[in-house]
Amino acid sequence: MIALVSAKGSPGVTVTALAWTLSWSGRCLLAECDPAGGNLLAGYLRGELPARRGLAELAVAELRGRLQEEFWSQLIDLDAPRRERLLLPGVTDPAQSATVASVWQSIAAHLRDVEVGPDGYQVLVDCGRLTTPHFGWPLLEAADWVLLVVRGTLPSLSAALPAIRTLRRELTSGSSAPELGLVLVDTGPYRATEIARRLDTEVVVTLPEDPRAAARLSLGGAVPRRSPLVRAAASAQYRLTQMTGPAARQEAISAT
């Protein structure tokens, strides 16, 4: 389970998460858990589907004790009818986030269960900005990795520095704590090595600035499979599965 977050502005969390979801070679589930509201129904899916499924409905189901029974009915198949790339849409009104916040823990636990077993899904969670009210900290605590998306610009790095400090302070220490890393959208004067040094955090994946593909992922339309962003997202899968796969978990267990 990989949770993606941002510090400020629009560094590209949703575009990055969707690019990975669409290029993943196996089963993948993207959960839009930004309390400020999801973007994919109105953006990538162009408002063509009714906003009657998703995180808010799932939160209500959990309050009724029916999260497990209703979970799969709240998902959208991005690769219909194969059900290999699934989306849990986010809230459509930020006011709904107060209801969702009361069940973050249960939703986080269930998303962990979804990735278990040979028929499980790689789970990606778009958590939005750290400073958003009702932020889903239990999702980060349940993740294997928490990745802060940054750009190679001074404003982005200035916002990332206190965000990294907050993440290190808030996330539980010990063998079960998630690893912390950076996803760099490669724009601006600062390169990965300097960013890693300034933030004292590993740059796990570097993705190119690709306005054409990013616009399609944000606003809908056919995404060019050979675009720099999609190719880089597909190439990043090896690194991501190295971080979170069975071998990585066994190594962590052995270390304890």
Secondary structure as a PSIPRED ss2 file (coil, helix, strand):
# PSIPRED VFORMAT (PSIPRED V4.0)

   1 M C   1.000  0.000  0.000
   2 I E   0.000  0.000  1.000
   3 A E   0.000  0.000  1.000
   4 L E   0.000  0.000  1.000
   5 V E   0.000  0.000  1.000
   6 S E   0.000  0.000  1.000
   7 A C   1.000  0.000  0.000
   8 K C   1.000  0.000  0.000
   9 G C   1.000  0.000  0.000
  10 S C   1.000  0.000  0.000
  11 P C   1.000  0.000  0.000
  12 G C   1.000  0.000  0.000
  13 V H   0.000  1.000  0.000
  14 T H   0.000  1.000  0.000
  15 V H   0.000  1.000  0.000
  16 T H   0.000  1.000  0.000
  17 A H   0.000  1.000  0.000
  18 L H   0.000  1.000  0.000
  19 A H   0.000  1.000  0.000
  20 W H   0.000  1.000  0.000
  21 T H   0.000  1.000  0.000
  22 L H   0.000  1.000  0.000
  23 S H   0.000  1.000  0.000
  24 W C   1.000  0.000  0.000
  25 S C   1.000  0.000  0.000
  26 G C   1.000  0.000  0.000
  27 R C   1.000  0.000  0.000
  28 C E   0.000  0.000  1.000
  29 L E   0.000  0.000  1.000
  30 L E   0.000  0.000  1.000
  31 A E   0.000  0.000  1.000
  32 E E   0.000  0.000  1.000
  33 C C   1.000  0.000  0.000
  34 D C   1.000  0.000  0.000
  35 P C   1.000  0.000  0.000
  36 A C   1.000  0.000  0.000
  37 G C   1.000  0.000  0.000
  38 G C   1.000  0.000  0.000
  39 N C   1.000  0.000  0.000
  40 L C   1.000  0.000  0.000
  41 L C   1.000  0.000  0.000
  42 A C   1.000  0.000  0.000
  43 G C   1.000  0.000  0.000
  44 Y C   1.000  0.000  0.000
  45 L C   1.000  0.000  0.000
  46 R C   1.000  0.000  0.000
  47 G C   1.000  0.000  0.000
  48 E C   1.000  0.000  0.000
  49 L C   1.000  0.000  0.000
  50 P C   1.000  0.000  0.000
  51 A C   1.000  0.000  0.000
  52 R C   1.000  0.000  0.000
  53 R C   1.000  0.000  0.000
  54 G C   1.000  0.000  0.000
  55 L H   0.000  1.000  0.000
  56 A H   0.000  1.000  0.000
  57 E H   0.000  1.000  0.000
  58 L H   0.000  1.000  0.000
  59 A H   0.000  1.000  0.000
  60 V H   0.000  1.000  0.000
  61 A H   0.000  1.000  0.000
  62 E H   0.000  1.000  0.000
  63 L H   0.000  1.000  0.000
  64 R C   1.000  0.000  0.000
  65 G C   1.000  0.000  0.000
  66 R C   1.000  0.000  0.000
  67 L H   0.000  1.000  0.000
  68 Q H   0.000  1.000  0.000
  69 E H   0.000  1.000  0.000
  70 E H   0.000  1.000  0.000
  71 F C   1.000  0.000  0.000
  72 W H   0.000  1.000  0.000
  73 S H   0.000  1.000  0.000
  74 Q H   0.000  1.000  0.000
  75 L C   1.000  0.000  0.000
  76 I E   0.000  0.000  1.000
  77 D E   0.000  0.000  1.000
  78 L C   1.000  0.000  0.000
  79 D C   1.000  0.000  0.000
  80 A C   1.000  0.000  0.000
  81 P C   1.000  0.000  0.000
  82 R C   1.000  0.000  0.000
  83 R C   1.000  0.000  0.000
  84 E C   1.000  0.000  0.000
  85 R E   0.000  0.000  1.000
  86 L E   0.000  0.000  1.000
  87 L E   0.000  0.000  1.000
  88 L E   0.000  0.000  1.000
  89 P C   1.000  0.000  0.000
  90 G C   1.000  0.000  0.000
  91 V C   1.000  0.000  0.000
  92 T C   1.000  0.000  0.000
  93 D C   1.000  0.000  0.000
  94 P H   0.000  1.000  0.000
  95 A H   0.000  1.000  0.000
  96 Q H   0.000  1.000  0.000
  97 S H   0.000  1.000  0.000
  98 A H   0.000  1.000  0.000
  99 T H   0.000  1.000  0.000
 100 V H   0.000  1.000  0.000
 101 A H   0.000  1.000  0.000
 102 S C   1.000  0.000  0.000
 103 V C   1.000  0.000  0.000
 104 W H   0.000  1.000  0.000
 105 Q H   0.000  1.000  0.000
 106 S H   0.000  1.000  0.000
 107 I H   0.000  1.000  0.000
 108 A H   0.000  1.000  0.000
 109 A H   0.000  1.000  0.000
 110 H H   0.000  1.000  0.000
 111 L H   0.000  1.000  0.000
 112 R H   0.000  1.000  0.000
 113 D H   0.000  1.000  0.000
 114 V H   0.000  1.000  0.000
 115 E C   1.000  0.000  0.000
 116 V C   1.000  0.000  0.000
 117 G C   1.000  0.000  0.000
 118 P C   1.000  0.000  0.000
 119 D C   1.000  0.000  0.000
 120 G C   1.000  0.000  0.000
 121 Y C   1.000  0.000  0.000
 122 Q E   0.000  0.000  1.000
 123 V E   0.000  0.000  1.000
 124 L E   0.000  0.000  1.000
 125 V E   0.000  0.000  1.000
 126 D E   0.000  0.000  1.000
 127 C E   0.000  0.000  1.000
 128 G E   0.000  0.000  1.000
 129 R E   0.000  0.000  1.000
 130 L C   1.000  0.000  0.000
 131 T C   1.000  0.000  0.000
 132 T C   1.000  0.000  0.000
 133 P C   1.000  0.000  0.000
 134 H C   1.000  0.000  0.000
 135 F C   1.000  0.000  0.000
 136 G C   1.000  0.000  0.000
 137 W H   0.000  1.000  0.000
 138 P H   0.000  1.000  0.000
 139 L H   0.000  1.000  0.000
 140 L H   0.000  1.000  0.000
 141 E H   0.000  1.000  0.000
 142 A H   0.000  1.000  0.000
 143 A C   1.000  0.000  0.000
 144 D C   1.000  0.000  0.000
 145 W E   0.000  0.000  1.000
 146 V E   0.000  0.000  1.000
 147 L E   0.000  0.000  1.000
 148 L E   0.000  0.000  1.000
 149 V E   0.000  0.000  1.000
 150 V E   0.000  0.000  1.000
 151 R E   0.000  0.000  1.000
 152 G C   1.000  0.000  0.000
 153 T C   1.000  0.000  0.000
 154 L H   0.000  1.000  0.000
 155 P H   0.000  1.000  0.000
 156 S H   0.000  1.000  0.000
 157 L H   0.000  1.000  0.000
 158 S H   0.000  1.000  0.000
 159 A H   0.000  1.000  0.000
 160 A H   0.000  1.000  0.000
 161 L H   0.000  1.000  0.000
 162 P H   0.000  1.000  0.000
 163 A H   0.000  1.000  0.000
 164 I H   0.000  1.000  0.000
 165 R H   0.000  1.000  0.000
 166 T H   0.000  1.000  0.000
 167 L H   0.000  1.000  0.000
 168 R H   0.000  1.000  0.000
 169 R H   0.000  1.000  0.000
 170 E H   0.000  1.000  0.000
 171 L C   1.000  0.000  0.000
 172 T C   1.000  0.000  0.000
 173 S C   1.000  0.000  0.000
 174 G C   1.000  0.000  0.000
 175 S C   1.000  0.000  0.000
 176 S C   1.000  0.000  0.000
 177 A C   1.000  0.000  0.000
 178 P C   1.000  0.000  0.000
 179 E E   0.000  0.000  1.000
 180 L E   0.000  0.000  1.000
 181 G E   0.000  0.000  1.000
 182 L E   0.000  0.000  1.000
 183 V E   0.000  0.000  1.000
 184 L E   0.000  0.000  1.000
 185 V E   0.000  0.000  1.000
 186 D E   0.000  0.000  1.000
 187 T C   1.000  0.000  0.000
 188 G C   1.000  0.000  0.000
 189 P C   1.000  0.000  0.000
 190 Y C   1.000  0.000  0.000
 191 R C   1.000  0.000  0.000
 192 A H   0.000  1.000  0.000
 193 T H   0.000  1.000  0.000
 194 E H   0.000  1.000  0.000
 195 I H   0.000  1.000  0.000
 196 A H   0.000  1.000  0.000
 197 R H   0.000  1.000  0.000
 198 R H   0.000  1.000  0.000
 199 L H   0.000  1.000  0.000
 200 D C   1.000  0.000  0.000
 201 T C   1.000  0.000  0.000
 202 E C   1.000  0.000  0.000
 203 V E   0.000  0.000  1.000
 204 V E   0.000  0.000  1.000
 205 V E   0.000  0.000  1.000
 206 T E   0.000  0.000  1.000
 207 L E   0.000  0.000  1.000
 208 P E   0.000  0.000  1.000
 209 E C   1.000  0.000  0.000
 210 D C   1.000  0.000  0.000
 211 P H   0.000  1.000  0.000
 212 R H   0.000  1.000  0.000
 213 A H   0.000  1.000  0.000
 214 A H   0.000  1.000  0.000
 215 A H   0.000  1.000  0.000
 216 R H   0.000  1.000  0.000
 217 L H   0.000  1.000  0.000
 218 S H   0.000  1.000  0.000
 219 L H   0.000  1.000  0.000
 220 G C   1.000  0.000  0.000
 221 G C   1.000  0.000  0.000
 222 A C   1.000  0.000  0.000
 223 V C   1.000  0.000  0.000
 224 P C   1.000  0.000  0.000
 225 R C   1.000  0.000  0.000
 226 R C   1.000  0.000  0.000
 227 S C   1.000  0.000  0.000
 228 P H   0.000  1.000  0.000
 229 L H   0.000  1.000  0.000
 230 V H   0.000  1.000  0.000
 231 R H   0.000  1.000  0.000
 232 A H   0.000  1.000  0.000
 233 A H   0.000  1.000  0.000
 234 A H   0.000  1.000  0.000
 235 S H   0.000  1.000  0.000
 236 A H   0.000  1.000  0.000
 237 Q H   0.000  1.000  0.000
 238 Y H   0.000  1.000  0.000
 239 R H   0.000  1.000  0.000
 240 L H   0.000  1.000  0.000
 241 T H   0.000  1.000  0.000
 242 Q H   0.000  1.000  0.000
 243 M H   0.000  1.000  0.000
 244 T H   0.000  1.000  0.000
 245 G C   1.000  0.000  0.000
 246 P H   0.000  1.000  0.000
 247 A H   0.000  1.000  0.000
 248 A H   0.000  1.000  0.000
 249 R H   0.000  1.000  0.000
 250 Q H   0.000  1.000  0.000
 251 E H   0.000  1.000  0.000
 252 A H   0.000  1.000  0.000
 253 I H   0.000  1.000  0.000
 254 S H   0.000  1.000  0.000
 255 A H   0.000  1.000  0.000
 256 T C   1.000  0.000  0.000
